[in-house]
Amino acid sequence: MPQLSLEQRVTALEQCLARLLDRPNGSVEIKDWRESLRFASTDPAMQEIIAEALKIRDADRAQAQP
């Protein structure tokens, strides 16, 4: 890969910045954590995992009580 001159590098950065600024609202995808909750609440496999985790938690609590 040939070395770019400082002017070429600055030009490339300016072009990249211009493309980023042209996107509506920055167009950076912001992932909504609530989507994960919706997945966890509707997926049968996740329901099974949660049920097993609750069993383990309850067993640990019962064991910890005097």
Phi, psi and omega in degrees: 000124182289149177288134178269147176288164179301320180297318179295320180294317179295318178299316180297319178294319178298319179295318179296316179298319179298319178295320179294320181287338179283345181287140177295131180054031182075343176046027175274126183290119177256117183281133182268120182299336180293335177297323177296321179294320179297319178297314183295329184277345183247343184276124182300323180295319178294323178298320179293318179298315180296318179298316179294321178297320178295322177298316180297316180299314180297319179295319178296318179295317180297322180289328183281338181284140181286000000 
